Amino acid sequence: MRGVIMDVAAASIAMHQVSAKQQFGVGLAGKMKDQMEQQGEAFEKLLDTTGVSATDPSRGQSIDLKA
């Protein structure tokens, strides 16, 4: 009977560890998402201040080369 109790306890500990790891992963993913959103907003502000349109189809089609 004692072996069964230890097996239940070990299973409980293992399940708790898996749950804790999952919670940590979800929390970390949420923080990364928030940081990426902040960086995207900062990039949009940068584009607004430079007057460059990210959707201008003529951008990058040609370059001027001077020797």
Gaussian input, Z-matrix of N, CA and C with variables (Angstrom, degrees):
# hf/3-21g

backbone

0 1
 N
 C     1     B1
 C     2     B2     1     A1
 N     3     B3     2     A2     1     D1
 C     4     B4     3     A3     2     D2
 C     5     B5     4     A4     3     D3
 N     6     B6     5     A5     4     D4
 C     7     B7     6     A6     5     D5
 C     8     B8     7     A7     6     D6
 N     9     B9     8     A8     7     D7
 C    10    B10     9     A9     8     D8
 C    11    B11    10    A10     9     D9
 N    12    B12    11    A11    10    D10
 C    13    B13    12    A12    11    D11
 C    14    B14    13    A13    12    D12
 N    15    B15    14    A14    13    D13
 C    16    B16    15    A15    14    D14
 C    17    B17    16    A16    15    D15
 N    18    B18    17    A17    16    D16
 C    19    B19    18    A18    17    D17
 C    20    B20    19    A19    18    D18
 N    21    B21    20    A20    19    D19
 C    22    B22    21    A21    20    D20
 C    23    B23    22    A22    21    D21
 N    24    B24    23    A23    22    D22
 C    25    B25    24    A24    23    D23
 C    26    B26    25    A25    24    D24
 N    27    B27    26    A26    25    D25
 C    28    B28    27    A27    26    D26
 C    29    B29    28    A28    27    D27
 N    30    B30    29    A29    28    D28
 C    31    B31    30    A30    29    D29
 C    32    B32    31    A31    30    D30
 N    33    B33    32    A32    31    D31
 C    34    B34    33    A33    32    D32
 C    35    B35    34    A34    33    D33
 N    36    B36    35    A35    34    D34
 C    37    B37    36    A36    35    D35
 C    38    B38    37    A37    36    D36
 N    39    B39    38    A38    37    D37
 C    40    B40    39    A39    38    D38
 C    41    B41    40    A40    39    D39
 N    42    B42    41    A41    40    D40
 C    43    B43    42    A42    41    D41
 C    44    B44    43    A43    42    D42
 N    45    B45    44    A44    43    D43
 C    46    B46    45    A45    44    D44
 C    47    B47    46    A46    45    D45
 N    48    B48    47    A47    46    D46
 C    49    B49    48    A48    47    D47
 C    50    B50    49    A49    48    D48
 N    51    B51    50    A50    49    D49
 C    52    B52    51    A51    50    D50
 C    53    B53    52    A52    51    D51
 N    54    B54    53    A53    52    D52
 C    55    B55    54    A54    53    D53
 C    56    B56    55    A55    54    D54
 N    57    B57    56    A56    55    D55
 C    58    B58    57    A57    56    D56
 C    59    B59    58    A58    57    D57
 N    60    B60    59    A59    58    D58
 C    61    B61    60    A60    59    D59
 C    62    B62    61    A61    60    D60
 N    63    B63    62    A62    61    D61
 C    64    B64    63    A63    62    D62
 C    65    B65    64    A64    63    D63
 N    66    B66    65    A65    64    D64
 C    67    B67    66    A66    65    D65
 C    68    B68    67    A67    66    D66
 N    69    B69    68    A68    67    D67
 C    70    B70    69    A69    68    D68
 C    71    B71    70    A70    69    D69
 N    72    B72    71    A71    70    D70
 C    73    B73    72    A72    71    D71
 C    74    B74    73    A73    72    D72
 N    75    B75    74    A74    73    D73
 C    76    B76    75    A75    74    D74
 C    77    B77    76    A76    75    D75
 N    78    B78    77    A77    76    D76
 C    79    B79    78    A78    77    D77
 C    80    B80    79    A79    78    D78
 N    81    B81    80    A80    79    D79
 C    82    B82    81    A81    80    D80
 C    83    B83    82    A82    81    D81
 N    84    B84    83    A83    82    D82
 C    85    B85    84    A84    83    D83
 C    86    B86    85    A85    84    D84
 N    87    B87    86    A86    85    D85
 C    88    B88    87    A87    86    D86
 C    89    B89    88    A88    87    D87
 N    90    B90    89    A89    88    D88
 C    91    B91    90    A90    89    D89
 C    92    B92    91    A91    90    D90
 N    93    B93    92    A92    91    D91
 C    94    B94    93    A93    92    D92
 C    95    B95    94    A94    93    D93
 N    96    B96    95    A95    94    D94
 C    97    B97    96    A96    95    D95
 C    98    B98    97    A97    96    D96
 N    99    B99    98    A98    97    D97
 C   100   B100    99    A99    98    D98
 C   101   B101   100   A100    99    D99
 N   102   B102   101   A101   100   D100
 C   103   B103   102   A102   101   D101
 C   104   B104   103   A103   102   D102
 N   105   B105   104   A104   103   D103
 C   106   B106   105   A105   104   D104
 C   107   B107   106   A106   105   D105
 N   108   B108   107   A107   106   D106
 C   109   B109   108   A108   107   D107
 C   110   B110   109   A109   108   D108
 N   111   B111   110   A110   109   D109
 C   112   B112   111   A111   110   D110
 C   113   B113   112   A112   111   D111
 N   114   B114   113   A113   112   D112
 C   115   B115   114   A114   113   D113
 C   116   B116   115   A115   114   D114
 N   117   B117   116   A116   115   D115
 C   118   B118   117   A117   116   D116
 C   119   B119   118   A118   117   D117
 N   120   B120   119   A119   118   D118
 C   121   B121   120   A120   119   D119
 C   122   B122   121   A121   120   D120
 N   123   B123   122   A122   121   D121
 C   124   B124   123   A123   122   D122
 C   125   B125   124   A124   123   D123
 N   126   B126   125   A125   124   D124
 C   127   B127   126   A126   125   D125
 C   128   B128   127   A127   126   D126
 N   129   B129   128   A128   127   D127
 C   130   B130   129   A129   128   D128
 C   131   B131   130   A130   129   D129
 N   132   B132   131   A131   130   D130
 C   133   B133   132   A132   131   D131
 C   134   B134   133   A133   132   D132
 N   135   B135   134   A134   133   D133
 C   136   B136   135   A135   134   D134
 C   137   B137   136   A136   135   D135
 N   138   B138   137   A137   136   D136
 C   139   B139   138   A138   137   D137
 C   140   B140   139   A139   138   D138
 N   141   B141   140   A140   139   D139
 C   142   B142   141   A141   140   D140
 C   143   B143   142   A142   141   D141
 N   144   B144   143   A143   142   D142
 C   145   B145   144   A144   143   D143
 C   146   B146   145   A145   144   D144
 N   147   B147   146   A146   145   D145
 C   148   B148   147   A147   146   D146
 C   149   B149   148   A148   147   D147
 N   150   B150   149   A149   148   D148
 C   151   B151   150   A150   149   D149
 C   152   B152   151   A151   150   D150
 N   153   B153   152   A152   151   D151
 C   154   B154   153   A153   152   D152
 C   155   B155   154   A154   153   D153
 N   156   B156   155   A155   154   D154
 C   157   B157   156   A156   155   D155
 C   158   B158   157   A157   156   D156
 N   159   B159   158   A158   157   D157
 C   160   B160   159   A159   158   D158
 C   161   B161   160   A160   159   D159
 N   162   B162   161   A161   160   D160
 C   163   B163   162   A162   161   D161
 C   164   B164   163   A163   162   D162
 N   165   B165   164   A164   163   D163
 C   166   B166   165   A165   164   D164
 C   167   B167   166   A166   165   D165
 N   168   B168   167   A167   166   D166
 C   169   B169   168   A168   167   D167
 C   170   B170   169   A169   168   D168
 N   171   B171   170   A170   169   D169
 C   172   B172   171   A171   170   D170
 C   173   B173   172   A172   171   D171
 N   174   B174   173   A173   172   D172
 C   175   B175   174   A174   173   D173
 C   176   B176   175   A175   174   D174
 N   177   B177   176   A176   175   D175
 C   178   B178   177   A177   176   D176
 C   179   B179   178   A178   177   D177
 N   180   B180   179   A179   178   D178
 C   181   B181   180   A180   179   D179
 C   182   B182   181   A181   180   D180
 N   183   B183   182   A182   181   D181
 C   184   B184   183   A183   182   D182
 C   185   B185   184   A184   183   D183
 N   186   B186   185   A185   184   D184
 C   187   B187   186   A186   185   D185
 C   188   B188   187   A187   186   D186
 N   189   B189   188   A188   187   D187
 C   190   B190   189   A189   188   D188
 C   191   B191   190   A190   189   D189
 N   192   B192   191   A191   190   D190
 C   193   B193   192   A192   191   D191
 C   194   B194   193   A193   192   D192
 N   195   B195   194   A194   193   D193
 C   196   B196   195   A195   194   D194
 C   197   B197   196   A196   195   D195
 N   198   B198   197   A197   196   D196
 C   199   B199   198   A198   197   D197
 C   200   B200   199   A199   198   D198

   B1=1.4350
   B2=1.5254
   B3=1.3174
   B4=1.4568
   B5=1.5318
   B6=1.3124
   B7=1.4629
   B8=1.5157
   B9=1.3300
   B10=1.4610
   B11=1.5251
   B12=1.3240
   B13=1.4679
   B14=1.5202
   B15=1.3261
   B16=1.4618
   B17=1.5228
   B18=1.3372
   B19=1.4563
   B20=1.5232
   B21=1.3201
   B22=1.4656
   B23=1.5217
   B24=1.3202
   B25=1.4603
   B26=1.5256
   B27=1.3128
   B28=1.4660
   B29=1.5230
   B30=1.3266
   B31=1.4650
   B32=1.5207
   B33=1.3163
   B34=1.4606
   B35=1.5270
   B36=1.3144
   B37=1.4719
   B38=1.5245
   B39=1.3068
   B40=1.4708
   B41=1.5228
   B42=1.3283
   B43=1.4696
   B44=1.5304
   B45=1.3197
   B46=1.4603
   B47=1.5288
   B48=1.3311
   B49=1.4623
   B50=1.5270
   B51=1.3247
   B52=1.4653
   B53=1.5196
   B54=1.3204
   B55=1.4595
   B56=1.5258
   B57=1.3210
   B58=1.4651
   B59=1.5240
   B60=1.3250
   B61=1.4675
   B62=1.5307
   B63=1.3263
   B64=1.4571
   B65=1.5247
   B66=1.3210
   B67=1.4611
   B68=1.5131
   B69=1.3214
   B70=1.4553
   B71=1.5268
   B72=1.3304
   B73=1.4623
   B74=1.5168
   B75=1.3280
   B76=1.4669
   B77=1.5252
   B78=1.3246
   B79=1.4669
   B80=1.5194
   B81=1.3190
   B82=1.4613
   B83=1.5276
   B84=1.3242
   B85=1.4654
   B86=1.5280
   B87=1.3237
   B88=1.4642
   B89=1.5182
   B90=1.3306
   B91=1.4715
   B92=1.5265
   B93=1.3253
   B94=1.4633
   B95=1.5280
   B96=1.3264
   B97=1.4639
   B98=1.5293
   B99=1.3336
   B100=1.4665
   B101=1.5268
   B102=1.3310
   B103=1.4640
   B104=1.5299
   B105=1.3264
   B106=1.4648
   B107=1.5293
   B108=1.3298
   B109=1.4619
   B110=1.5266
   B111=1.3286
   B112=1.4578
   B113=1.5283
   B114=1.3201
   B115=1.4654
   B116=1.5272
   B117=1.3268
   B118=1.4639
   B119=1.5198
   B120=1.3366
   B121=1.4673
   B122=1.5230
   B123=1.3312
   B124=1.4623
   B125=1.5259
   B126=1.3251
   B127=1.4600
   B128=1.5256
   B129=1.3387
   B130=1.4659
   B131=1.5246
   B132=1.3319
   B133=1.4747
   B134=1.5194
   B135=1.3192
   B136=1.4638
   B137=1.5170
   B138=1.3222
   B139=1.4623
   B140=1.5244
   B141=1.3255
   B142=1.4654
   B143=1.5232
   B144=1.3197
   B145=1.4695
   B146=1.5207
   B147=1.3302
   B148=1.4587
   B149=1.5226
   B150=1.3255
   B151=1.4565
   B152=1.5126
   B153=1.3129
   B154=1.4633
   B155=1.5182
   B156=1.3076
   B157=1.4569
   B158=1.5217
   B159=1.3163
   B160=1.4608
   B161=1.5235
   B162=1.3380
   B163=1.4560
   B164=1.5302
   B165=1.3270
   B166=1.4660
   B167=1.5288
   B168=1.3387
   B169=1.4694
   B170=1.5290
   B171=1.3346
   B172=1.4707
   B173=1.5251
   B174=1.3138
   B175=1.4670
   B176=1.5168
   B177=1.3158
   B178=1.4422
   B179=1.5181
   B180=1.3273
   B181=1.4533
   B182=1.5180
   B183=1.3214
   B184=1.4751
   B185=1.5204
   B186=1.3426
   B187=1.4656
   B188=1.5259
   B189=1.2964
   B190=1.4672
   B191=1.5105
   B192=1.3257
   B193=1.4631
   B194=1.5223
   B195=1.3078
   B196=1.4688
   B197=1.5168
   B198=1.3290
   B199=1.4565
   B200=1.4990
   A1=111.58
   A2=115.85
   A3=119.63
   A4=111.44
   A5=118.00
   A6=121.86
   A7=112.22
   A8=117.10
   A9=122.01
   A10=109.92
   A11=116.71
   A12=120.73
   A13=110.32
   A14=116.89
   A15=120.08
   A16=110.74
   A17=117.45
   A18=120.91
   A19=110.49
   A20=117.39
   A21=121.55
   A22=109.71
   A23=116.37
   A24=120.12
   A25=110.66
   A26=117.16
   A27=120.90
   A28=110.41
   A29=116.59
   A30=119.73
   A31=110.66
   A32=116.56
   A33=120.67
   A34=110.91
   A35=116.19
   A36=120.43
   A37=110.37
   A38=117.18
   A39=120.90
   A40=110.75
   A41=117.25
   A42=120.15
   A43=110.77
   A44=116.92
   A45=120.68
   A46=110.55
   A47=117.18
   A48=121.03
   A49=110.93
   A50=117.07
   A51=120.60
   A52=110.10
   A53=116.31
   A54=120.52
   A55=110.98
   A56=116.99
   A57=120.96
   A58=111.01
   A59=116.89
   A60=120.62
   A61=110.85
   A62=116.63
   A63=120.24
   A64=110.79
   A65=116.92
   A66=120.47
   A67=110.82
   A68=117.35
   A69=121.24
   A70=110.37
   A71=116.56
   A72=120.75
   A73=112.32
   A74=116.51
   A75=120.57
   A76=109.85
   A77=116.57
   A78=120.42
   A79=111.84
   A80=116.57
   A81=121.04
   A82=110.87
   A83=117.03
   A84=120.54
   A85=110.41
   A86=117.12
   A87=120.65
   A88=111.92
   A89=116.45
   A90=120.03
   A91=110.88
   A92=116.94
   A93=120.29
   A94=110.47
   A95=116.93
   A96=121.38
   A97=110.26
   A98=116.24
   A99=120.34
   A100=110.98
   A101=116.41
   A102=120.46
   A103=110.63
   A104=117.57
   A105=120.44
   A106=110.93
   A107=116.93
   A108=119.88
   A109=110.81
   A110=117.00
   A111=120.75
   A112=110.92
   A113=116.64
   A114=120.04
   A115=110.79
   A116=116.73
   A117=120.40
   A118=111.37
   A119=116.14
   A120=120.04
   A121=110.54
   A122=117.04
   A123=120.57
   A124=110.49
   A125=117.13
   A126=120.70
   A127=110.86
   A128=116.42
   A129=119.87
   A130=110.99
   A131=116.08
   A132=119.68
   A133=110.44
   A134=116.81
   A135=120.86
   A136=110.50
   A137=117.05
   A138=119.97
   A139=111.13
   A140=116.59
   A141=120.31
   A142=111.30
   A143=117.44
   A144=120.41
   A145=112.36
   A146=118.06
   A147=120.05
   A148=112.39
   A149=116.60
   A150=119.80
   A151=113.33
   A152=117.36
   A153=121.92
   A154=108.08
   A155=115.46
   A156=119.67
   A157=108.95
   A158=116.33
   A159=120.64
   A160=111.37
   A161=117.65
   A162=120.10
   A163=112.27
   A164=117.61
   A165=121.33
   A166=108.96
   A167=118.74
   A168=120.44
   A169=113.87
   A170=118.38
   A171=119.43
   A172=112.00
   A173=117.44
   A174=119.85
   A175=110.42
   A176=116.42
   A177=121.37
   A178=115.09
   A179=117.48
   A180=119.75
   A181=112.29
   A182=116.73
   A183=119.62
   A184=108.29
   A185=114.02
   A186=120.26
   A187=108.21
   A188=115.72
   A189=121.50
   A190=107.98
   A191=115.72
   A192=121.01
   A193=108.91
   A194=115.72
   A195=120.63
   A196=107.17
   A197=114.98
   A198=119.35
   A199=110.32
   D1=-34.21
   D2=-178.15
   D3=-64.54
   D4=-36.62
   D5=178.52
   D6=-62.99
   D7=-35.34
   D8=179.11
   D9=-68.06
   D10=-41.66
   D11=179.18
   D12=-63.55
   D13=-41.97
   D14=179.32
   D15=-66.59
   D16=-36.01
   D17=178.07
   D18=-65.68
   D19=-40.24
   D20=178.00
   D21=-65.50
   D22=-42.45
   D23=179.05
   D24=-64.27
   D25=-43.17
   D26=179.51
   D27=-64.56
   D28=-40.35
   D29=178.30
   D30=-65.05
   D31=-39.47
   D32=178.83
   D33=-63.19
   D34=-43.88
   D35=178.93
   D36=-63.72
   D37=-43.71
   D38=179.99
   D39=-62.84
   D40=-42.23
   D41=179.38
   D42=-65.30
   D43=-38.01
   D44=178.45
   D45=-64.90
   D46=-41.42
   D47=179.37
   D48=-64.00
   D49=-41.61
   D50=178.19
   D51=-63.63
   D52=-43.14
   D53=179.26
   D54=-62.09
   D55=-42.91
   D56=179.48
   D57=-63.39
   D58=-41.08
   D59=178.58
   D60=-64.60
   D61=-39.90
   D62=178.85
   D63=-65.29
   D64=-42.93
   D65=178.86
   D66=-62.88
   D67=-40.36
   D68=177.59
   D69=-62.94
   D70=-44.36
   D71=-179.82
   D72=-62.56
   D73=-41.53
   D74=179.03
   D75=-65.79
   D76=-42.76
   D77=178.58
   D78=-62.69
   D79=-42.87
   D80=179.43
   D81=-64.95
   D82=-42.24
   D83=178.73
   D84=-62.63
   D85=-39.06
   D86=177.85
   D87=-63.43
   D88=-41.61
   D89=178.66
   D90=-66.42
   D91=-38.91
   D92=178.54
   D93=-65.16
   D94=-40.44
   D95=178.23
   D96=-61.78
   D97=-45.49
   D98=178.96
   D99=-60.48
   D100=-42.62
   D101=-179.39
   D102=-65.46
   D103=-40.61
   D104=179.14
   D105=-65.57
   D106=-37.66
   D107=177.03
   D108=-64.35
   D109=-41.36
   D110=178.35
   D111=-63.70
   D112=-41.31
   D113=178.86
   D114=-65.93
   D115=-37.97
   D116=177.72
   D117=-64.38
   D118=-41.84
   D119=178.28
   D120=-65.00
   D121=-40.16
   D122=178.37
   D123=-64.38
   D124=-38.54
   D125=179.05
   D126=-66.38
   D127=-40.56
   D128=177.38
   D129=-62.11
   D130=-40.82
   D131=177.60
   D132=-63.49
   D133=-40.19
   D134=178.51
   D135=-62.05
   D136=-44.15
   D137=178.35
   D138=-63.30
   D139=-38.98
   D140=178.74
   D141=-63.03
   D142=-39.28
   D143=-177.78
   D144=-74.31
   D145=-25.90
   D146=-179.34
   D147=-88.40
   D148=-14.76
   D149=-179.36
   D150=78.42
   D151=12.01
   D152=179.45
   D153=-88.98
   D154=131.38
   D155=178.09
   D156=-94.78
   D157=124.13
   D158=-179.62
   D159=-72.29
   D160=-15.77
   D161=-177.56
   D162=-106.39
   D163=8.51
   D164=179.51
   D165=-71.95
   D166=110.90
   D167=-175.24
   D168=-69.36
   D169=-17.70
   D170=-179.35
   D171=-84.11
   D172=-10.18
   D173=179.85
   D174=-68.89
   D175=133.82
   D176=175.71
   D177=80.76
   D178=6.32
   D179=-178.95
   D180=-82.12
   D181=-25.78
   D182=179.62
   D183=-146.19
   D184=158.36
   D185=176.00
   D186=-133.62
   D187=152.66
   D188=175.49
   D189=-98.90
   D190=127.98
   D191=178.37
   D192=-114.27
   D193=127.60
   D194=176.75
   D195=-122.81
   D196=133.34
   D197=-178.54
   D198=-102.88

